[in-house]
Amino acid sequence: MKMVELTDLLKEHSYPGRGIAMGVTPSGDKAVIVYFIMGRSANSRNRVFDPIEGGIRTMAADPAKLEDPSLIIYNPVRTLGDDHIATNGDQTDTIYDFMKEGKSFADGLRTRTFEPDGPNWTPRISGLFHWDAQGSSYQMSILKSADGNGESTRRYFFEYPQPVAGEGHFIHTYQRNESPLPSFEGEPRKIAIPQNLDTFAADIWASLNDENKVSLFMRTIDLKTGKAEDQIINGYDAVCEN
C-alpha cells in the first residue's frame, strides 16, 4: 500500500466523517493518536471535546440547542493502564469494560454493530494503542453494514504488532460525501507520521473542510516513559473567539 500524507487525504475529502489515526515517529521515540469529528447537521456540529481523566468526552457546545444526544455524546478516548482506546462512539466504554475484565479489544467489539442511523448505518471505528517497556503495538477495527444492508453486520479487525517507524494508519467513517453516506472501504490508509509533532494537530485541523469540521484531539506518547500529552481543538471555541 502506498504511503500518503494525512493532510492530503483530508483536503481531498469534504466529509470523511469521524476519523482515527495512529502511528509512530520516524525516530521511533513517540507515538501519536488522532481523533476528529465532523458534522453536517446542526445537532452534530453543536459539540466540543472536553477533557476527562485519561481521555475526553463530547459535550454540547450549547446545551439549549442539543436535540438527540444518543449518538453524539460519548467518551471518544479512555485510558486503561498502558492501553489507549479511541473510538467514534460509546463502544469506547464497551472495550474499556471488557479489557478491565481481562478480555480483548475484539471481544468487546464482537458484541457491537454499526450505529442505528439508517439509511447511513454509520460504521463504528475503533483503535487501541498499547505501550509497555518492551515495545508498542496498535489495532484498528470497523463495524459496518453489508453495503448498506441494515440487517447484516460486517466486522473487520486490523493488527499492527510491530509498528514501522515513520508510518501510521488512518480509518474514517464515510467513503464519499453522498446521501446516504457510504461506509469506509478497504484497509486503513497508510500515512506518513512526521518527526516534529508540534504542529501536526494544527496541520490536520487546517486540512479538514471548514464547513464540516467540529473538533480534533491529538495524544502524543513518549515511547521511553509512556508519558502522554494531549491537545484539543474545538471549532466552536474558535467561532466564539471570533
PASEBA-1860 file (N, C-alpha, C; in nm, 3 decimals):
! residues 242
1> MKMVELTD> 0.083/-0.119/0.000/0.000/0.000/0.000/0.088/0.125/0.000 ~ 0.055/0.218/-0.085/0.130/0.342/-0.095/0.108/0.429/0.028 ~ 0.217/0.488/0.079/0.206/0.579/0.191/0.165/0.717/0.141 ~ 0.074/0.781/0.213/0.025/0.914/0.174/0.031/1.007/0.294 ~ 0.020/1.135/0.267/0.013/1.236/0.373/-0.132/1.246/0.420 ~ -0.153/1.242/0.550/-0.288/1.252/0.605/-0.353/1.384/0.563 ~ -0.277/1.491/0.566/-0.334/1.621/0.530/-0.382/1.623/0.385 ~ -0.310/1.554/0.295/-0.354/1.548/0.155/-0.485/1.471/0.142
9> LLKEHSYP> -0.496/1.360/0.215/-0.620/1.282/0.212/-0.739/1.367/0.254 ~ -0.719/1.442/0.361/-0.830/1.519/0.417/-0.868/1.636/0.328 ~ -0.772/1.697/0.261/-0.802/1.809/0.171/-0.886/1.762/0.052 ~ -0.871/1.635/0.016/-0.942/1.581/-0.100/-1.081/1.528/-0.066 ~ -1.118/1.528/0.062/-1.243/1.465/0.105/-1.321/1.565/0.191 ~ -1.433/1.615/0.139/-1.508/1.719/0.212/-1.578/1.665/0.336 ~ -1.603/1.534/0.340/-1.673/1.480/0.456/-1.633/1.336/0.485 ~ -1.512/1.316/0.541/-1.473/1.180/0.583/-1.547/1.136/0.708
17> GRGIAMGV> -1.619/1.228/0.773/-1.699/1.194/0.892/-1.615/1.202/1.018 ~ -1.597/1.089/1.085/-1.509/1.081/1.201/-1.388/0.996/1.166 ~ -1.272/1.031/1.220/-1.151/0.962/1.180/-1.058/0.933/1.296 ~ -0.985/0.822/1.285/-0.884/0.782/1.384/-0.753/0.755/1.311 ~ -0.644/0.812/1.360/-0.511/0.785/1.307/-0.419/0.745/1.422 ~ -0.331/0.649/1.396/-0.233/0.604/1.495/-0.103/0.575/1.423 ~ 0.010/0.600/1.490/0.138/0.568/1.429/0.254/0.612/1.515 ~ 0.375/0.597/1.460/0.499/0.620/1.533/0.590/0.712/1.451
25> TPSGDKAV> 0.660/0.801/1.518/0.750/0.895/1.451/0.869/0.822/1.385 ~ 0.934/0.887/1.288/1.048/0.822/1.219/1.160/0.776/1.312 ~ 1.184/0.849/1.421/1.290/0.810/1.514/1.245/0.698/1.608 ~ 1.115/0.670/1.609/1.062/0.567/1.697/1.052/0.607/1.841 ~ 1.063/0.737/1.869/1.062/0.781/2.009/0.924/0.820/2.060 ~ 0.832/0.848/1.968/0.698/0.890/2.010/0.592/0.823/1.923 ~ 0.475/0.804/1.985/0.357/0.758/1.913/0.255/0.871/1.913 ~ 0.163/0.865/1.818/0.059/0.968/1.810/-0.075/0.902/1.783
33> IVYFIMGR> -0.177/0.956/1.848/-0.316/0.914/1.827/-0.396/1.039/1.793 ~ -0.471/1.033/1.686/-0.555/1.147/1.644/-0.699/1.099/1.631 ~ -0.791/1.180/1.681/-0.933/1.153/1.660/-1.002/1.284/1.628 ~ -1.082/1.287/1.522/-1.157/1.408/1.490/-1.301/1.373/1.458 ~ -1.387/1.474/1.474/-1.528/1.460/1.439/-1.568/1.573/1.346 ~ -1.664/1.542/1.259/-1.720/1.640/1.168/-1.872/1.630/1.176 ~ -1.941/1.724/1.115/-2.087/1.720/1.120/-2.150/1.796/1.006 ~ -2.261/1.742/0.956/-2.337/1.811/0.851/-2.464/1.872/0.907
41> SANSRNRV> -2.515/1.817/1.018/-2.637/1.871/1.078/-2.603/1.966/1.192 ~ -2.698/2.051/1.229/-2.677/2.145/1.340/-2.652/2.069/1.470 ~ -2.720/1.956/1.488/-2.704/1.877/1.610/-2.563/1.818/1.618 ~ -2.511/1.771/1.507/-2.376/1.713/1.506/-2.269/1.819/1.526 ~ -2.294/1.938/1.475/-2.194/2.045/1.486/-2.194/2.111/1.623 ~ -2.297/2.089/1.699/-2.310/2.151/1.831/-2.236/2.069/1.937 ~ -2.103/2.051/1.915/-2.026/1.969/2.008/-1.886/2.024/2.030 ~ -1.830/1.990/2.145/-1.690/2.018/2.176/-1.633/1.896/2.246
49> FDPIEGGI> -1.500/1.884/2.243/-1.430/1.784/2.323/-1.397/1.846/2.458 ~ -1.422/1.770/2.562/-1.395/1.816/2.698/-1.303/1.715/2.765 ~ -1.192/1.758/2.825/-1.100/1.662/2.887/-1.158/1.598/3.011 ~ -1.136/1.468/3.026/-1.169/1.394/3.148/-1.044/1.316/3.186 ~ -1.043/1.254/3.301/-0.927/1.178/3.343/-0.900/1.064/3.244 ~ -0.784/1.066/3.182/-0.746/0.960/3.090/-0.799/0.975/2.949 ~ -0.871/1.084/2.920/-0.924/1.097/2.784/-1.008/1.219/2.764 ~ -1.113/1.203/2.684/-1.205/1.313/2.653/-1.348/1.261/2.646
57> RTMAADPA> -1.441/1.353/2.655/-1.581/1.325/2.630/-1.633/1.431/2.533 ~ -1.741/1.401/2.463/-1.807/1.503/2.383/-1.916/1.567/2.468 ~ -1.933/1.697/2.447/-2.036/1.773/2.517/-2.106/1.865/2.417 ~ -2.228/1.902/2.449/-2.298/2.000/2.367/-2.233/2.136/2.388 ~ -2.195/2.201/2.280/-2.137/2.335/2.291/-2.241/2.432/2.347 ~ -2.364/2.416/2.301/-2.477/2.495/2.352/-2.586/2.396/2.394 ~ -2.598/2.366/2.524/-2.696/2.267/2.570/-2.839/2.299/2.526 ~ -2.870/2.425/2.508/-3.006/2.463/2.470/-3.039/2.418/2.327
65> KLEDPSLI> -2.937/2.394/2.247/-2.958/2.353/2.109/-2.944/2.202/2.088 ~ -2.917/2.129/2.195/-2.899/1.985/2.184/-3.032/1.919/2.151 ~ -3.034/1.839/2.044/-3.156/1.771/2.000/-3.156/1.626/2.045 ~ -3.080/1.541/1.978/-3.075/1.399/2.012/-2.932/1.365/2.056 ~ -2.911/1.335/2.186/-2.775/1.307/2.233/-2.729/1.164/2.211 ~ -2.815/1.076/2.163/-2.789/0.932/2.167/-2.662/0.889/2.094 ~ -2.631/0.951/1.980/-2.515/0.908/1.902/-2.403/1.012/1.897 ~ -2.422/1.124/1.964/-2.320/1.229/1.955/-2.253/1.259/2.089
73> IYNPVRTL> -2.309/1.210/2.201/-2.249/1.233/2.332/-2.192/1.101/2.382 ~ -2.061/1.096/2.398/-1.994/0.971/2.438/-1.851/1.005/2.481 ~ -1.776/0.902/2.521/-1.635/0.917/2.558/-1.549/0.866/2.442 ~ -1.494/0.951/2.358/-1.414/0.903/2.245/-1.282/0.839/2.285 ~ -1.221/0.889/2.393/-1.089/0.840/2.433/-1.089/0.807/2.581 ~ -1.041/0.686/2.614/-1.021/0.646/2.754/-0.888/0.570/2.764 ~ -0.833/0.568/2.884/-0.704/0.502/2.908/-0.720/0.399/3.017 ~ -0.669/0.279/2.992/-0.669/0.171/3.090/-0.526/0.123/3.106
81> GDDHIATN> -0.460/0.169/3.210/-0.319/0.135/3.227/-0.237/0.190/3.112 ~ -0.173/0.100/3.037/-0.091/0.140/2.922/-0.164/0.123/2.790 ~ -0.296/0.108/2.795/-0.378/0.093/2.676/-0.459/0.220/2.652 ~ -0.450/0.271/2.530/-0.518/0.395/2.492/-0.626/0.359/2.390 ~ -0.752/0.381/2.427/-0.867/0.344/2.345/-0.925/0.469/2.280 ~ -0.949/0.464/2.150/-1.012/0.576/2.079/-1.118/0.520/1.985 ~ -1.240/0.572/1.994/-1.347/0.526/1.905/-1.441/0.642/1.872 ~ -1.533/0.615/1.781/-1.629/0.718/1.742/-1.765/0.700/1.807
89> GDQTDTIY> -1.770/0.630/1.922/-1.899/0.612/1.987/-1.887/0.551/2.125 ~ -2.000/0.509/2.178/-1.997/0.454/2.314/-1.936/0.315/2.322 ~ -1.887/0.263/2.208/-1.812/0.137/2.214/-1.679/0.156/2.286 ~ -1.635/0.281/2.305/-1.517/0.305/2.389/-1.537/0.241/2.525 ~ -1.654/0.264/2.583/-1.683/0.210/2.716/-1.695/0.058/2.712 ~ -1.750/0.004/2.604/-1.760/-0.141/2.590/-1.621/-0.204/2.591 ~ -1.531/-0.149/2.509/-1.393/-0.201/2.503/-1.326/-0.188/2.639 ~ -1.340/-0.073/2.702/-1.279/-0.049/2.833/-1.327/-0.152/2.934
97> DFMKEGKS> -1.457/-0.174/2.939/-1.513/-0.267/3.037/-1.466/-0.410/3.012 ~ -1.462/-0.452/2.885/-1.416/-0.588/2.854/-1.269/-0.605/2.889 ~ -1.187/-0.506/2.855/-1.044/-0.518/2.882/-1.016/-0.512/3.032 ~ -1.096/-0.439/3.105/-1.080/-0.433/3.250/-1.104/-0.570/3.312 ~ -1.186/-0.652/3.246/-1.214/-0.787/3.293/-1.115/-0.890/3.237 ~ -1.010/-0.842/3.169/-0.910/-0.933/3.114/-0.942/-0.985/2.976 ~ -1.046/-0.935/2.914/-1.082/-0.975/2.778/-1.016/-0.881/2.677 ~ -1.046/-0.900/2.549/-0.973/-0.827/2.447/-1.054/-0.716/2.382
105> FADGLRTR> -0.981/-0.633/2.309/-1.038/-0.530/2.223/-1.145/-0.591/2.132 ~ -1.109/-0.700/2.064/-1.201/-0.764/1.971/-1.321/-0.826/2.043 ~ -1.299/-0.881/2.163/-1.410/-0.940/2.238/-1.520/-0.838/2.261 ~ -1.480/-0.718/2.300/-1.579/-0.613/2.324/-1.653/-0.575/2.198 ~ -1.580/-0.559/2.089/-1.641/-0.514/1.964/-1.729/-0.620/1.900 ~ -1.706/-0.746/1.932/-1.792/-0.851/1.876/-1.933/-0.848/1.936 ~ -1.952/-0.768/2.040/-2.086/-0.752/2.097/-2.159/-0.632/2.038 ~ -2.093/-0.557/1.948/-2.149/-0.434/1.894/-2.169/-0.444/1.743
113> TFEPDGPN> -2.249/-0.351/1.690/-2.269/-0.340/1.546/-2.250/-0.194/1.506 ~ -2.287/-0.162/1.383/-2.284/-0.023/1.335/-2.392/0.058/1.406 ~ -2.390/0.190/1.384/-2.486/0.277/1.451/-2.625/0.263/1.388 ~ -2.730/0.274/1.470/-2.868/0.258/1.420/-2.924/0.386/1.360 ~ -2.856/0.438/1.257/-2.896/0.566/1.199/-2.926/0.551/1.050 ~ -3.002/0.448/1.014/-3.033/0.426/0.874/-3.091/0.551/0.809 ~ -3.067/0.571/0.678/-3.004/0.476/0.585/-2.851/0.482/0.581 ~ -2.789/0.568/0.664/-2.642/0.577/0.660/-2.575/0.457/0.726
121> WTPRISGL> -2.635/0.407/0.835/-2.577/0.297/0.912/-2.428/0.326/0.937 ~ -2.402/0.439/1.004/-2.264/0.484/1.027/-2.179/0.375/1.091 ~ -2.062/0.347/1.034/-1.974/0.245/1.093/-1.924/0.287/1.230 ~ -1.894/0.189/1.312/-1.823/0.215/1.438/-1.675/0.187/1.411 ~ -1.593/0.291/1.420/-1.449/0.274/1.403/-1.383/0.283/1.540 ~ -1.279/0.202/1.560/-1.214/0.195/1.691/-1.065/0.170/1.674 ~ -0.988/0.219/1.771/-0.845/0.195/1.772/-0.795/0.172/1.914 ~ -0.690/0.092/1.927/-0.629/0.064/2.057/-0.477/0.072/2.040
129> FHWDAQGS> -0.414/0.160/2.115/-0.267/0.168/2.115/-0.217/0.115/2.249 ~ -0.126/0.017/2.242/-0.069/-0.041/2.364/0.078/-0.004/2.373 ~ 0.118/0.040/2.492/0.258/0.071/2.520/0.306/-0.011/2.639 ~ 0.429/-0.061/2.631/0.496/-0.109/2.751/0.646/-0.098/2.726 ~ 0.726/-0.128/2.826/0.871/-0.110/2.819/0.935/-0.197/2.711 ~ 0.868/-0.305/2.672/0.923/-0.396/2.571/0.888/-0.354/2.428 ~ 0.793/-0.263/2.415/0.755/-0.222/2.280/0.613/-0.169/2.276 ~ 0.562/-0.149/2.157/0.427/-0.096/2.141/0.360/-0.165/2.023
137> SYQMSILK> 0.228/-0.151/2.017/0.151/-0.209/1.908/0.018/-0.135/1.900 ~ -0.051/-0.151/1.789/-0.186/-0.094/1.783/-0.277/-0.180/1.697 ~ -0.406/-0.160/1.720/-0.510/-0.233/1.648/-0.615/-0.133/1.602 ~ -0.682/-0.167/1.494/-0.795/-0.087/1.447/-0.909/-0.180/1.408 ~ -1.029/-0.123/1.405/-1.145/-0.204/1.369/-1.252/-0.115/1.306 ~ -1.332/-0.176/1.220/-1.452/-0.110/1.170/-1.566/-0.211/1.170 ~ -1.679/-0.169/1.225/-1.803/-0.248/1.225/-1.899/-0.176/1.132 ~ -1.941/-0.239/1.025/-2.024/-0.168/0.928/-2.131/-0.259/0.869
145> SADGNGES> -2.225/-0.196/0.802/-2.331/-0.273/0.738/-2.278/-0.341/0.613 ~ -2.352/-0.439/0.566/-2.315/-0.510/0.443/-2.361/-0.428/0.324 ~ -2.276/-0.334/0.281/-2.307/-0.249/0.165/-2.442/-0.180/0.178 ~ -2.468/-0.126/0.298/-2.592/-0.052/0.319/-2.710/-0.134/0.364 ~ -2.690/-0.264/0.383/-2.796/-0.351/0.432/-2.799/-0.342/0.585 ~ -2.901/-0.278/0.638/-2.911/-0.255/0.781/-2.943/-0.378/0.863 ~ -2.959/-0.493/0.797/-2.988/-0.617/0.869/-2.868/-0.711/0.875 ~ -2.752/-0.664/0.824/-2.635/-0.750/0.819/-2.510/-0.672/0.860
153> TRRYFFEY> -2.434/-0.727/0.956/-2.314/-0.663/1.008/-2.188/-0.726/0.951 ~ -2.089/-0.644/0.925/-1.955/-0.689/0.887/-1.857/-0.632/0.990 ~ -1.773/-0.720/1.047/-1.673/-0.676/1.145/-1.533/-0.703/1.088 ~ -1.449/-0.599/1.090/-1.313/-0.611/1.038/-1.214/-0.565/1.145 ~ -1.105/-0.642/1.160/-1.003/-0.610/1.260/-0.866/-0.607/1.191 ~ -0.785/-0.508/1.228/-0.653/-0.489/1.170/-0.553/-0.476/1.283 ~ -0.446/-0.557/1.280/-0.348/-0.557/1.387/-0.211/-0.516/1.334 ~ -0.143/-0.432/1.412/-0.010/-0.383/1.377/0.083/-0.409/1.496
161> PQPVAGEG> 0.130/-0.535/1.510/0.207/-0.573/1.628/0.349/-0.519/1.631 ~ 0.402/-0.481/1.516/0.536/-0.421/1.510/0.527/-0.292/1.428 ~ 0.483/-0.182/1.489/0.469/-0.057/1.415/0.600/-0.017/1.346 ~ 0.589/0.034/1.225/0.705/0.077/1.149/0.728/0.225/1.176 ~ 0.852/0.260/1.211/0.884/0.400/1.240/0.854/0.487/1.118 ~ 0.789/0.599/1.144/0.755/0.692/1.037/0.625/0.662/0.967 ~ 0.557/0.555/1.010/0.430/0.516/0.947/0.317/0.513/1.049 ~ 0.197/0.528/0.996/0.077/0.513/1.077/-0.037/0.467/0.988
169> HFIHTYQR> -0.155/0.456/1.047/-0.273/0.415/0.971/-0.391/0.502/1.010 ~ -0.479/0.521/0.914/-0.593/0.612/0.928/-0.718/0.543/0.879 ~ -0.821/0.547/0.961/-0.951/0.491/0.924/-1.058/0.595/0.954 ~ -1.159/0.602/0.869/-1.266/0.701/0.891/-1.400/0.639/0.855 ~ -1.507/0.711/0.877/-1.639/0.650/0.867/-1.696/0.646/0.725 ~ -1.679/0.753/0.646/-1.750/0.762/0.519/-1.655/0.766/0.399 ~ -1.684/0.684/0.302/-1.600/0.674/0.182/-1.613/0.797/0.094 ~ -1.735/0.849/0.082/-1.761/0.967/-0.002/-1.870/1.050/0.061
177> NESPLPSF> -1.879/1.175/0.021/-1.982/1.267/0.070/-2.104/1.257/-0.020 ~ -2.189/1.159/0.010/-2.309/1.135/-0.068/-2.427/1.117/0.027 ~ -2.546/1.099/-0.028/-2.664/1.068/0.053/-2.736/0.949/-0.007 ~ -2.749/0.836/0.069/-2.692/0.815/0.202/-2.539/0.804/0.195 ~ -2.476/0.818/0.311/-2.331/0.817/0.319/-2.278/0.674/0.311 ~ -2.194/0.642/0.212/-2.138/0.507/0.203/-2.025/0.486/0.303 ~ -2.019/0.366/0.361/-1.918/0.335/0.462/-1.778/0.326/0.402 ~ -1.680/0.353/0.486/-1.538/0.337/0.451/-1.514/0.198/0.393
185> EGEPRKIA> -1.426/0.190/0.293/-1.397/0.063/0.227/-1.249/0.029/0.235 ~ -1.217/-0.099/0.251/-1.080/-0.147/0.245/-1.004/-0.137/0.375 ~ -0.870/-0.149/0.366/-0.783/-0.141/0.483/-0.765/0.004/0.526 ~ -0.729/0.026/0.653/-0.690/0.161/0.694/-0.579/0.213/0.603 ~ -0.583/0.342/0.570/-0.485/0.402/0.481/-0.350/0.415/0.552 ~ -0.243/0.384/0.481/-0.109/0.400/0.537/-0.067/0.546/0.522 ~ -0.032/0.609/0.633/0.000/0.751/0.631/0.141/0.775/0.687 ~ 0.201/0.886/0.647/0.331/0.926/0.699/0.312/0.998/0.832
193> IPQNLDTF> 0.394/0.964/0.929/0.394/1.034/1.058/0.519/1.121/1.064 ~ 0.504/1.251/1.088/0.621/1.339/1.090/0.703/1.322/1.218 ~ 0.829/1.360/1.212/0.911/1.357/1.332/0.871/1.468/1.429 ~ 0.849/1.586/1.376/0.810/1.700/1.458/0.658/1.705/1.469 ~ 0.607/1.673/1.587/0.462/1.668/1.607/0.404/1.799/1.659 ~ 0.487/1.901/1.674/0.442/2.026/1.735/0.325/2.089/1.661 ~ 0.326/2.081/1.528/0.219/2.144/1.450/0.127/2.042/1.383 ~ 0.144/1.916/1.415/0.068/1.811/1.346/-0.083/1.830/1.365
201> AADIWASL> -0.127/1.855/1.487/-0.270/1.875/1.513/-0.323/1.994/1.434 ~ -0.250/2.105/1.437/-0.294/2.225/1.367/-0.298/2.202/1.215 ~ -0.201/2.126/1.164/-0.198/2.097/1.020/-0.317/2.010/0.979 ~ -0.349/1.912/1.062/-0.465/1.827/1.032/-0.593/1.910/1.037 ~ -0.606/1.992/1.140/-0.724/2.076/1.155/-0.742/2.167/1.034 ~ -0.633/2.225/0.987/-0.640/2.315/0.872/-0.680/2.241/0.744 ~ -0.655/2.110/0.740/-0.686/2.031/0.621/-0.831/1.985/0.615 ~ -0.900/1.988/0.729/-1.041/1.946/0.733/-1.130/2.053/0.672
209> NDENKVSL> -1.237/2.011/0.608/-1.332/2.103/0.547/-1.385/2.202/0.648 ~ -1.372/2.331/0.617/-1.408/2.437/0.714/-1.554/2.432/0.756 ~ -1.640/2.397/0.664/-1.784/2.397/0.694/-1.824/2.281/0.785 ~ -1.754/2.168/0.772/-1.797/2.046/0.841/-1.716/2.007/0.964 ~ -1.596/2.063/0.982/-1.513/2.019/1.095/-1.570/2.070/1.227 ~ -1.556/1.986/1.330/-1.615/2.017/1.461/-1.508/2.021/1.570 ~ -1.437/1.910/1.592/-1.336/1.905/1.698/-1.226/1.805/1.662 ~ -1.108/1.826/1.721/-0.994/1.738/1.697/-0.918/1.716/1.828
217> FMRTIDLK> -0.874/1.592/1.848/-0.794/1.552/1.964/-0.666/1.487/1.915 ~ -0.554/1.519/1.979/-0.430/1.451/1.948/-0.356/1.417/2.077 ~ -0.312/1.293/2.088/-0.231/1.248/2.202/-0.094/1.203/2.151 ~ 0.010/1.250/2.215/0.144/1.200/2.188/0.190/1.118/2.308 ~ 0.257/1.008/2.281/0.304/0.917/2.386/0.455/0.901/2.373 ~ 0.527/0.931/2.480/0.672/0.908/2.483/0.694/0.758/2.496 ~ 0.756/0.696/2.397/0.770/0.551/2.396/0.882/0.500/2.488 ~ 0.954/0.591/2.550/1.052/0.550/2.650/0.991/0.548/2.790
225> TGKAEDQI> 0.904/0.644/2.817/0.846/0.658/2.951/0.698/0.624/2.960 ~ 0.628/0.627/2.846/0.484/0.606/2.846/0.404/0.730/2.878 ~ 0.471/0.841/2.902/0.401/0.966/2.936/0.323/1.017/2.815 ~ 0.198/1.058/2.840/0.111/1.106/2.732/0.079/1.254/2.751 ~ 0.072/1.325/2.639/0.031/1.465/2.639/-0.080/1.483/2.536 ~ -0.181/1.561/2.571/-0.299/1.577/2.486/-0.315/1.720/2.436 ~ -0.372/1.731/2.316/-0.414/1.860/2.261/-0.559/1.848/2.215 ~ -0.634/1.957/2.231/-0.774/1.961/2.186/-0.794/2.088/2.105
233> INGYDAVC> -0.859/2.076/1.991/-0.902/2.192/1.912/-1.052/2.181/1.891 ~ -1.125/2.279/1.936/-1.270/2.282/1.921/-1.309/2.395/1.825 ~ -1.379/2.361/1.719/-1.422/2.463/1.624/-1.517/2.563/1.687 ~ -1.603/2.519/1.778/-1.697/2.609/1.843/-1.624/2.717/1.920 ~ -1.515/2.678/1.988/-1.437/2.775/2.064/-1.377/2.881/1.971 ~ -1.328/2.836/1.853/-1.268/2.929/1.759/-1.372/3.029/1.707 ~ -1.495/2.980/1.682/-1.602/3.069/1.637/-1.634/3.173/1.743 ~ -1.639/3.129/1.870/-1.671/3.221/1.979/-1.563/3.327/1.995
241> EN> -1.437/3.288/1.975/-1.328/3.384/1.988/-1.334/3.491/1.878 ~ -1.387/3.451/1.763/-1.401/3.549/1.654/-1.530/3.627/1.672
END
